[in-house]
Amino acid sequence: MAIQKRIDIRSGLTVDIVLKQDQRSGKLTRGVVKDILTSSPTHPHGIKVRLQDGQVGRVKAIVEYTGEA
């Protein structure tokens, strides 16, 4: 299930994303959110983020909350 609300995502979260090239297979990539790229409050396919390693994809799951709430 994609995380569809921008308010649920913030820098420092560990998340599972699906990269553009992995959309057909559904393969997930885990990483820490650096930037939120979706500007609208919601998106039906998930919020697009850039991970700290530079990969870009849509959030499918939040793995853990880190840092301040």
Number of C-alpha atoms within 10 A of each C-alpha: 8 17 23 19 16 20 10 12 21 17 17 18 19 20 23 22 32 24 18 12 10 13 13 9 8 13 12 18 18 15 19 22 24 19 17 17 14 15 10 9 11 15 16 9 13 21 26 24 25 20 23 14 10 12 16 21 23 27 28 21 17 17 13 10 14 12 7 5 5
